[in-house]
C-alpha cells in the first residue's frame, strides 16, 4: 500500500517495562509485522513477514462492444460503467438486445 513501516526510538529509563498494549502497537501497527516472532527475526537480520493485505488484481477492461452499448445506447456515464463488473455489464447489454428484439 506504499506506506513505510517505522517507529520512533524511545529514550526512556533503562530497565523500564513497556506495557503489553504499547509493545503490540509497535510490532503490529507501526512495524506491520505478521507476529511478534517476525519482529525478532527482523532484529536478527532475517527476512520477515509483513502483515499487509495483498493488492487486489485489477479487473480486466470491458470489451469495446459492451462499452459502445453502455455509452451510446444505454447512456451510462463513465462513473457508472466503472462500477460494473464484466458480468453485470454483459447482462445489461443482453437485456438491451432482448428489448430491441421484442419491441422490434
N, CA, C and O atoms as CSV, one atom per row, in Angstrom:
chain,resi,resn,atom,element,x,y,z
A,1,UNK,N,N,0.821,-1.203,0.000
A,1,UNK,CA,C,0.000,0.000,0.000
A,1,UNK,C,C,0.856,1.255,0.000
A,1,UNK,O,O,0.351,2.342,0.279
A,2,UNK,N,N,2.120,1.129,-0.302
A,2,UNK,CA,C,3.069,2.231,-0.454
A,2,UNK,C,C,3.372,2.975,0.840
A,2,UNK,O,O,3.951,4.061,0.798
A,3,UNK,N,N,2.997,2.419,1.984
A,3,UNK,CA,C,3.337,3.010,3.261
A,3,UNK,C,C,4.625,2.372,3.740
A,3,UNK,O,O,4.898,1.211,3.437
A,4,UNK,N,N,5.414,3.120,4.481
A,4,UNK,CA,C,6.611,2.533,5.060
A,4,UNK,C,C,6.328,2.191,6.512
A,4,UNK,O,O,5.526,2.844,7.178
A,5,UNK,N,N,6.997,1.164,6.983
A,5,UNK,CA,C,6.822,0.812,8.384
A,5,UNK,C,C,7.936,1.476,9.177
A,5,UNK,O,O,9.105,1.420,8.796
A,6,UNK,N,N,7.568,2.094,10.265
A,6,UNK,CA,C,8.565,2.774,11.080
A,6,UNK,C,C,8.025,2.955,12.485
A,6,UNK,O,O,6.828,2.813,12.731
A,7,UNK,N,N,8.902,3.262,13.375
A,7,UNK,CA,C,8.525,3.573,14.748
A,7,UNK,C,C,9.526,4.575,15.291
A,7,UNK,O,O,10.594,4.770,14.711
A,8,UNK,N,N,9.189,5.198,16.384
A,8,UNK,CA,C,10.091,6.171,16.988
A,8,UNK,C,C,10.995,5.467,17.999
A,8,UNK,O,O,10.602,4.462,18.591
A,9,UNK,N,N,12.164,5.975,18.191
A,9,UNK,CA,C,13.087,5.440,19.181
A,9,UNK,C,C,12.753,6.071,20.518
A,9,UNK,O,O,12.624,7.290,20.635
A,10,UNK,N,N,12.617,5.232,21.512
A,10,UNK,CA,C,12.317,5.724,22.852
A,10,UNK,C,C,13.613,5.898,23.627
A,10,UNK,O,O,14.478,5.022,23.595
A,11,UNK,N,N,13.750,6.979,24.296
A,11,UNK,CA,C,14.896,7.233,25.165
A,11,UNK,C,C,14.429,7.209,26.622
A,11,UNK,O,O,14.776,8.075,27.425
A,12,UNK,N,N,13.632,6.189,26.929
A,12,UNK,CA,C,13.107,6.074,28.286
A,12,UNK,C,C,14.173,5.605,29.252
A,12,UNK,O,O,15.356,5.537,28.917
A,13,UNK,N,N,13.741,5.288,30.441
A,13,UNK,CA,C,14.654,4.862,31.502
A,13,UNK,C,C,15.112,3.432,31.241
A,13,UNK,O,O,14.353,2.615,30.720
A,14,UNK,N,N,16.352,3.134,31.603
A,14,UNK,CA,C,16.859,1.772,31.485
A,14,UNK,C,C,16.025,0.841,32.353
A,14,UNK,O,O,15.582,1.214,33.440
A,15,UNK,N,N,15.817,-0.372,31.861
A,15,UNK,CA,C,15.075,-1.425,32.563
A,15,UNK,C,C,13.613,-1.075,32.816
A,15,UNK,O,O,12.957,-1.704,33.646
A,16,UNK,N,N,13.102,-0.075,32.105
A,16,UNK,CA,C,11.684,0.268,32.247
A,16,UNK,C,C,10.871,-0.746,31.451
A,16,UNK,O,O,11.202,-1.035,30.301
A,17,UNK,N,N,9.829,-1.280,32.038
A,17,UNK,CA,C,8.992,-2.281,31.380
A,17,UNK,C,C,7.977,-1.567,30.500
A,17,UNK,O,O,7.309,-0.623,30.923
A,18,UNK,N,N,7.881,-2.042,29.271
A,18,UNK,CA,C,6.939,-1.475,28.316
A,18,UNK,C,C,5.605,-2.201,28.466
A,18,UNK,O,O,5.575,-3.429,28.536
A,19,UNK,N,N,4.518,-1.465,28.516
A,19,UNK,CA,C,3.187,-2.065,28.644
A,19,UNK,C,C,2.901,-2.968,27.454
A,19,UNK,O,O,3.334,-2.682,26.338
A,20,UNK,N,N,2.177,-4.052,27.686
A,20,UNK,CA,C,1.881,-5.029,26.622
A,20,UNK,C,C,1.171,-4.372,25.443
A,20,UNK,O,O,1.484,-4.670,24.291
A,21,UNK,N,N,0.224,-3.485,25.717
A,21,UNK,CA,C,-0.507,-2.823,24.636
A,21,UNK,C,C,0.424,-1.955,23.794
A,21,UNK,O,O,0.280,-1.882,22.574
A,22,UNK,N,N,1.374,-1.303,24.449
A,22,UNK,CA,C,2.329,-0.467,23.720
A,22,UNK,C,C,3.242,-1.338,22.864
A,22,UNK,O,O,3.526,-1.012,21.712
A,23,UNK,N,N,3.693,-2.435,23.432
A,23,UNK,CA,C,4.564,-3.358,22.696
A,23,UNK,C,C,3.850,-3.898,21.449
A,23,UNK,O,O,4.433,-3.943,20.366
A,24,UNK,N,N,2.602,-4.300,21.609
A,24,UNK,CA,C,1.819,-4.796,20.471
A,24,UNK,C,C,1.655,-3.706,19.420
A,24,UNK,O,O,1.748,-3.972,18.222
A,25,UNK,N,N,1.414,-2.493,19.867
A,25,UNK,CA,C,1.260,-1.372,18.930
A,25,UNK,C,C,2.523,-1.193,18.096
A,25,UNK,O,O,2.450,-0.900,16.903
A,26,UNK,N,N,3.672,-1.369,18.724
A,26,UNK,CA,C,4.934,-1.195,17.995
A,26,UNK,C,C,5.085,-2.237,16.910
A,26,UNK,O,O,5.247,-1.879,15.743
A,27,UNK,N,N,5.038,-3.532,17.256
A,27,UNK,CA,C,5.336,-4.553,16.249
A,27,UNK,C,C,4.185,-4.810,15.300
A,27,UNK,O,O,4.424,-5.163,14.145
A,28,UNK,N,N,2.942,-4.649,15.738
A,28,UNK,CA,C,1.815,-4.946,14.851
A,28,UNK,C,C,1.420,-3.741,14.003
A,28,UNK,O,O,1.271,-3.857,12.787
A,29,UNK,N,N,1.250,-2.587,14.643
A,29,UNK,CA,C,0.695,-1.431,13.935
A,29,UNK,C,C,1.756,-0.532,13.312
A,29,UNK,O,O,1.591,-0.063,12.186
A,30,UNK,N,N,2.837,-0.292,14.034
A,30,UNK,CA,C,3.851,0.606,13.491
A,30,UNK,C,C,4.783,-0.106,12.520
A,30,UNK,O,O,5.080,0.415,11.445
A,31,UNK,N,N,5.244,-1.290,12.896
A,31,UNK,CA,C,6.170,-2.019,12.028
A,31,UNK,C,C,5.455,-2.997,11.103
A,31,UNK,O,O,6.068,-3.531,10.178
A,32,UNK,N,N,4.183,-3.234,11.337
A,32,UNK,CA,C,3.324,-4.063,10.489
A,32,UNK,C,C,3.881,-5.470,10.295
A,32,UNK,O,O,3.912,-5.988,9.179
A,33,UNK,N,N,4.313,-6.068,11.372
A,33,UNK,CA,C,4.826,-7.433,11.328
A,33,UNK,C,C,3.661,-8.411,11.460
A,33,UNK,O,O,2.626,-8.090,12.045
A,34,UNK,N,N,3.846,-9.606,10.907
A,34,UNK,CA,C,2.819,-10.637,10.972
A,34,UNK,C,C,2.667,-11.238,12.360
A,34,UNK,O,O,1.659,-11.886,12.639
A,35,UNK,N,N,3.626,-11.041,13.218
A,35,UNK,CA,C,3.580,-11.549,14.588
A,35,UNK,C,C,4.815,-11.075,15.333
A,35,UNK,O,O,5.746,-10.529,14.741
A,36,UNK,N,N,4.806,-11.292,16.640
A,36,UNK,CA,C,5.941,-10.848,17.441
A,36,UNK,C,C,7.221,-11.563,17.018
A,36,UNK,O,O,8.296,-10.965,17.042
A,37,UNK,N,N,7.122,-12.828,16.633
A,37,UNK,CA,C,8.304,-13.578,16.189
A,37,UNK,C,C,8.932,-12.910,14.958
A,37,UNK,O,O,10.151,-12.943,14.787
A,38,UNK,N,N,8.104,-12.311,14.112
A,38,UNK,CA,C,8.627,-11.624,12.925
A,38,UNK,C,C,9.451,-10.405,13.326
A,38,UNK,O,O,10.428,-10.066,12.658
A,39,UNK,N,N,9.064,-9.751,14.405
A,39,UNK,CA,C,9.837,-8.615,14.911
A,39,UNK,C,C,11.252,-9.067,15.271
A,39,UNK,O,O,12.236,-8.441,14.879
A,40,UNK,N,N,11.334,-10.163,16.021
A,40,UNK,CA,C,12.640,-10.649,16.464
A,40,UNK,C,C,13.473,-11.139,15.286
A,40,UNK,O,O,14.690,-10.958,15.275
A,41,UNK,N,N,12.833,-11.757,14.293
A,41,UNK,CA,C,13.573,-12.177,13.097
A,41,UNK,C,C,14.173,-10.963,12.392
A,41,UNK,O,O,15.296,-11.023,11.891
A,42,UNK,N,N,13.422,-9.864,12.353
A,42,UNK,CA,C,13.918,-8.642,11.731
A,42,UNK,C,C,15.134,-8.090,12.455
A,42,UNK,O,O,16.074,-7.611,11.821
A,43,UNK,N,N,15.118,-8.155,13.772
A,43,UNK,CA,C,16.269,-7.681,14.547
A,43,UNK,C,C,17.512,-8.527,14.273
A,43,UNK,O,O,18.640,-8.039,14.346
A,44,UNK,N,N,17.287,-9.799,13.958
A,44,UNK,CA,C,18.408,-10.691,13.668
A,44,UNK,C,C,18.861,-10.584,12.213
A,44,UNK,O,O,19.806,-11.257,11.802
A,45,UNK,N,N,18.190,-9.741,11.442
A,45,UNK,CA,C,18.565,-9.551,10.042
A,45,UNK,C,C,17.997,-10.588,9.101
A,45,UNK,O,O,18.417,-10.668,7.947
A,46,UNK,N,N,17.053,-11.384,9.565
A,46,UNK,CA,C,16.424,-12.416,8.737
A,46,UNK,C,C,15.239,-11.811,7.981
A,46,UNK,O,O,14.712,-10.774,8.383
A,47,UNK,N,N,14.821,-12.455,6.887
A,47,UNK,CA,C,13.626,-11.980,6.176
A,47,UNK,C,C,12.400,-12.050,7.094
A,47,UNK,O,O,12.272,-12.974,7.899
A,48,UNK,N,N,11.513,-11.078,6.968
A,48,UNK,CA,C,10.321,-11.014,7.816
A,48,UNK,C,C,9.056,-11.040,6.977
A,48,UNK,O,O,9.058,-10.707,5.792
A,49,UNK,N,N,7.985,-11.444,7.623
A,49,UNK,CA,C,6.656,-11.463,7.010
A,49,UNK,C,C,5.894,-10.234,7.492
A,49,UNK,O,O,5.673,-10.073,8.692
A,50,UNK,N,N,5.495,-9.374,6.573
A,50,UNK,CA,C,4.709,-8.191,6.930
A,50,UNK,C,C,3.238,-8.544,6.942
A,50,UNK,O,O,2.805,-9.443,6.220
A,51,UNK,N,N,2.474,-7.853,7.747
A,51,UNK,CA,C,1.036,-8.051,7.844
A,51,UNK,C,C,0.343,-6.995,6.985
A,51,UNK,O,O,-0.344,-6.110,7.495
A,52,UNK,N,N,0.540,-7.109,5.677
A,52,UNK,CA,C,-0.035,-6.157,4.731
A,52,UNK,C,C,-0.911,-6.951,3.765
A,52,UNK,O,O,-0.430,-7.896,3.139
A,53,UNK,N,N,-2.185,-6.585,3.632
A,53,UNK,CA,C,-3.062,-7.338,2.726
A,53,UNK,C,C,-2.573,-7.223,1.290
A,53,UNK,O,O,-2.040,-6.186,0.894
A,54,UNK,N,N,-2.753,-8.282,0.510
A,54,UNK,CA,C,-2.319,-8.232,-0.886
A,54,UNK,C,C,-3.124,-7.212,-1.684
A,54,UNK,O,O,-4.291,-6.951,-1.391
A,55,UNK,N,N,-2.486,-6.651,-2.682
A,55,UNK,CA,C,-3.163,-5.708,-3.562
A,55,UNK,C,C,-4.114,-6.476,-4.469
A,55,UNK,O,O,-3.695,-7.424,-5.133
A,56,UNK,N,N,-5.387,-6.087,-4.512
A,56,UNK,CA,C,-6.324,-6.807,-5.375
A,56,UNK,C,C,-5.948,-6.631,-6.843
A,56,UNK,O,O,-5.459,-5.580,-7.257
A,57,UNK,N,N,-6.189,-7.679,-7.611
A,57,UNK,CA,C,-5.904,-7.604,-9.042
A,57,UNK,C,C,-6.904,-6.664,-9.707
A,57,UNK,O,O,-8.080,-6.620,-9.345
A,58,UNK,N,N,-6.410,-5.920,-10.680
A,58,UNK,CA,C,-7.284,-5.013,-11.423
A,58,UNK,C,C,-8.221,-5.826,-12.308
A,58,UNK,O,O,-7.824,-6.827,-12.904
A,59,UNK,N,N,-9.465,-5.381,-12.381
A,59,UNK,CA,C,-10.433,-6.066,-13.230
A,59,UNK,C,C,-10.047,-5.854,-14.688
A,59,UNK,O,O,-9.571,-4.780,-15.056
A,60,UNK,N,N,-10.250,-6.869,-15.517
A,60,UNK,CA,C,-9.936,-6.688,-16.932
A,60,UNK,C,C,-10.863,-5.628,-17.542
A,60,UNK,O,O,-12.008,-5.489,-17.112
A,61,UNK,N,N,-10.383,-4.893,-18.525
A,61,UNK,CA,C,-11.238,-3.868,-19.138
A,61,UNK,C,C,-12.413,-4.511,-19.870
A,61,UNK,O,O,-12.339,-5.645,-20.344
A,62,UNK,N,N,-13.491,-3.747,-19.941
A,62,UNK,CA,C,-14.669,-4.245,-20.659
A,62,UNK,C,C,-14.392,-4.230,-22.160
A,62,UNK,O,O,-13.720,-3.328,-22.660
A,63,UNK,N,N,-14.906,-5.224,-22.875
A,63,UNK,CA,C,-14.730,-5.238,-24.327
A,63,UNK,C,C,-15.372,-4.008,-24.983
A,63,UNK,O,O,-16.326,-3.434,-24.458
A,64,UNK,N,N,-14.833,-3.624,-26.127
A,64,UNK,CA,C,-15.311,-2.419,-26.818
A,64,UNK,C,C,-16.794,-2.481,-27.168
A,64,UNK,O,O,-17.496,-1.476,-27.056
A,65,UNK,N,N,-17.282,-3.656,-27.594
A,65,UNK,CA,C,-18.695,-3.733,-27.983
A,65,UNK,C,C,-19.615,-3.461,-26.793
A,65,UNK,O,O,-20.680,-2.867,-26.958
A,66,UNK,N,N,-19.216,-3.888,-25.608
A,66,UNK,CA,C,-20.012,-3.624,-24.409
A,66,UNK,C,C,-19.964,-2.137,-24.064
A,66,UNK,O,O,-20.987,-1.537,-23.734
A,67,UNK,N,N,-18.775,-1.548,-24.141
A,67,UNK,CA,C,-18.638,-0.121,-23.859
A,67,UNK,C,C,-19.490,0.715,-24.806
A,67,UNK,O,O,-20.124,1.680,-24.380
A,68,UNK,N,N,-19.509,0.351,-26.095
A,68,UNK,CA,C,-20.314,1.122,-27.060
A,68,UNK,C,C,-21.795,1.092,-26.710
A,68,UNK,O,O,-22.466,2.123,-26.773
A,69,UNK,N,N,-22.311,-0.071,-26.343
A,69,UNK,CA,C,-23.734,-0.169,-25.998
A,69,UNK,C,C,-24.019,0.603,-24.710
A,69,UNK,O,O,-25.006,1.334,-24.628
A,70,UNK,N,N,-23.164,0.442,-23.716
A,70,UNK,CA,C,-23.398,1.141,-22.454
A,70,UNK,C,C,-23.365,2.651,-22.627
A,70,UNK,O,O,-24.178,3.361,-22.036
A,71,UNK,N,N,-22.436,3.146,-23.430
A,71,UNK,CA,C,-22.315,4.600,-23.630
A,71,UNK,C,C,-23.365,5.137,-24.603
A,71,UNK,O,O,-24.062,6.105,-24.298
A,72,UNK,N,N,-23.476,4.510,-25.766
A,72,UNK,CA,C,-24.257,5.090,-26.865
A,72,UNK,C,C,-25.723,4.685,-26.891
A,72,UNK,O,O,-26.551,5.412,-27.441
A,73,UNK,N,N,-26.056,3.557,-26.316
A,73,UNK,CA,C,-27.450,3.091,-26.341
A,73,UNK,C,C,-28.127,3.208,-24.979
A,73,UNK,O,O,-29.311,3.533,-24.888
A,74,UNK,N,N,-27.355,2.937,-23.914
A,74,UNK,CA,C,-27.931,2.982,-22.574
A,74,UNK,C,C,-27.562,4.257,-21.824
A,74,UNK,O,O,-28.057,4.497,-20.722
A,75,UNK,N,N,-26.700,5.069,-22.414
A,75,UNK,CA,C,-26.322,6.388,-21.886
A,75,UNK,C,C,-25.761,6.329,-20.459
A,75,UNK,O,O,-26.090,7.167,-19.619
A,76,UNK,N,N,-24.921,5.342,-20.201
A,76,UNK,CA,C,-24.254,5.241,-18.907
A,76,UNK,C,C,-23.069,6.201,-18.890
A,76,UNK,O,O,-22.375,6.366,-19.894
A,77,UNK,N,N,-22.847,6.829,-17.745
A,77,UNK,CA,C,-21.675,7.691,-17.585
A,77,UNK,C,C,-20.437,6.817,-17.361
A,77,UNK,O,O,-20.548,5.620,-17.096
A,78,UNK,N,N,-19.272,7.427,-17.471
A,78,UNK,CA,C,-18.031,6.684,-17.239
A,78,UNK,C,C,-17.971,6.164,-15.800
A,78,UNK,O,O,-17.464,5.069,-15.554
A,79,UNK,N,N,-18.489,6.951,-14.854
A,79,UNK,CA,C,-18.515,6.505,-13.458
A,79,UNK,C,C,-19.423,5.290,-13.281
A,79,UNK,O,O,-19.076,4.351,-12.566
A,80,UNK,N,N,-20.574,5.310,-13.926
A,80,UNK,CA,C,-21.484,4.165,-13.848
A,80,UNK,C,C,-20.839,2.923,-14.462
A,80,UNK,O,O,-20.951,1.826,-13.914
A,81,UNK,N,N,-20.180,3.093,-15.573
A,81,UNK,CA,C,-19.525,1.968,-16.246
A,81,UNK,C,C,-18.404,1.404,-15.378
A,81,UNK,O,O,-18.231,0.189,-15.294
A,82,UNK,N,N,-17.657,2.275,-14.744
A,82,UNK,CA,C,-16.529,1.833,-13.915
A,82,UNK,C,C,-16.988,0.981,-12.738
A,82,UNK,O,O,-16.210,0.174,-12.230
A,83,UNK,N,N,-18.214,1.141,-12.299
A,83,UNK,CA,C,-18.738,0.376,-11.164
A,83,UNK,C,C,-19.207,-1.025,-11.548
A,83,UNK,O,O,-19.485,-1.843,-10.670
A,84,UNK,N,N,-19.299,-1.313,-12.840
A,84,UNK,CA,C,-19.846,-2.588,-13.305
A,84,UNK,C,C,-18.768,-3.649,-13.469
A,84,UNK,O,O,-17.669,-3.370,-13.948
A,85,UNK,N,N,-19.097,-4.861,-13.069
A,85,UNK,CA,C,-18.228,-5.997,-13.383
A,85,UNK,C,C,-18.525,-6.410,-14.825
A,85,UNK,O,O,-19.498,-5.953,-15.424
A,86,UNK,N,N,-17.688,-7.264,-15.362
A,86,UNK,CA,C,-17.922,-7.758,-16.721
A,86,UNK,C,C,-19.279,-8.450,-16.809
A,86,UNK,O,O,-20.013,-8.257,-17.778
A,87,UNK,N,N,-19.611,-9.248,-15.810
A,87,UNK,CA,C,-20.882,-9.981,-15.817
A,87,UNK,C,C,-22.077,-9.024,-15.782
A,87,UNK,O,O,-23.051,-9.213,-16.511
A,88,UNK,N,N,-21.996,-7.992,-14.928
A,88,UNK,CA,C,-23.090,-7.019,-14.845
A,88,UNK,C,C,-23.239,-6.243,-16.151
A,88,UNK,O,O,-24.353,-6.021,-16.626
A,89,UNK,N,N,-22.122,-5.837,-16.721
A,89,UNK,CA,C,-22.167,-5.087,-17.975
A,89,UNK,C,C,-22.753,-5.944,-19.086
A,89,UNK,O,O,-23.593,-5.478,-19.855
A,90,UNK,N,N,-22.310,-7.205,-19.173
A,90,UNK,CA,C,-22.821,-8.110,-20.207
A,90,UNK,C,C,-24.317,-8.334,-20.029
A,90,UNK,O,O,-25.054,-8.411,-21.012
A,91,UNK,N,N,-24.767,-8.438,-18.790
A,91,UNK,CA,C,-26.186,-8.628,-18.512
A,91,UNK,C,C,-27.008,-7.431,-18.999
A,91,UNK,O,O,-28.086,-7.608,-19.566
A,92,UNK,N,N,-26.508,-6.227,-18.781
A,92,UNK,CA,C,-27.226,-5.030,-19.244
A,92,UNK,C,C,-27.279,-4.966,-20.769
A,92,UNK,O,O,-28.296,-4.588,-21.349
A,93,UNK,N,N,-26.169,-5.341,-21.411
A,93,UNK,CA,C,-26.151,-5.356,-22.881
A,93,UNK,C,C,-27.117,-6.410,-23.403
A,93,UNK,O,O,-27.872,-6.147,-24.339
A,94,UNK,N,N,-27.102,-7.597,-22.809
A,94,UNK,CA,C,-28.027,-8.658,-23.232
A,94,UNK,C,C,-29.474,-8.222,-23.067
A,94,UNK,O,O,-30.305,-8.458,-23.944
A,95,UNK,N,N,-29.773,-7.584,-21.938
A,95,UNK,CA,C,-31.134,-7.100,-21.697
A,95,UNK,C,C,-31.529,-6.041,-22.732
A,95,UNK,O,O,-32.671,-6.025,-23.192
A,96,UNK,N,N,-30.607,-5.169,-23.097
A,96,UNK,CA,C,-30.872,-4.163,-24.121
A,96,UNK,C,C,-31.257,-4.834,-25.439
A,96,UNK,O,O,-32.242,-4.445,-26.069
A,97,UNK,N,N,-30.488,-5.836,-25.857
A,97,UNK,CA,C,-30.783,-6.506,-27.120
A,97,UNK,C,C,-32.062,-7.332,-27.052
A,97,UNK,O,O,-32.772,-7.438,-28.052
A,98,UNK,N,N,-32.376,-7.923,-25.888
A,98,UNK,CA,C,-33.655,-8.641,-25.733
A,98,UNK,C,C,-34.824,-7.691,-25.934
A,98,UNK,O,O,-35.800,-8.031,-26.603
A,99,UNK,N,N,-34.725,-6.489,-25.350
A,99,UNK,CA,C,-35.793,-5.487,-25.525
A,99,UNK,C,C,-35.907,-5.059,-26.986
A,99,UNK,O,O,-37.009,-4.888,-27.507
A,100,UNK,N,N,-34.773,-4.890,-27.634
A,100,UNK,CA,C,-34.758,-4.490,-29.050
A,100,UNK,C,C,-35.480,-5.524,-29.918
A,100,UNK,O,O,-36.239,-5.170,-30.821
A,101,UNK,N,N,-35.234,-6.798,-29.633
A,101,UNK,CA,C,-35.866,-7.868,-30.412
A,101,UNK,C,C,-37.350,-7.938,-30.133
A,101,UNK,O,O,-38.152,-8.072,-31.058
A,102,UNK,N,N,-37.723,-7.848,-28.873
A,102,UNK,CA,C,-39.141,-7.940,-28.502
A,102,UNK,C,C,-39.930,-6.725,-28.971
A,102,UNK,O,O,-41.072,-6.858,-29.410
A,103,UNK,N,N,-39.332,-5.553,-28.881
A,103,UNK,CA,C,-40.032,-4.327,-29.278
A,103,UNK,C,C,-39.933,-4.076,-30.771
A,103,UNK,O,O,-40.679,-3.280,-31.343
A,104,UNK,N,N,-38.971,-4.792,-31.398
A,104,UNK,CA,C,-38.603,-4.760,-32.757
A,104,UNK,C,C,-39.208,-3.953,-33.735
A,104,UNK,O,O,-38.815,-3.996,-34.901
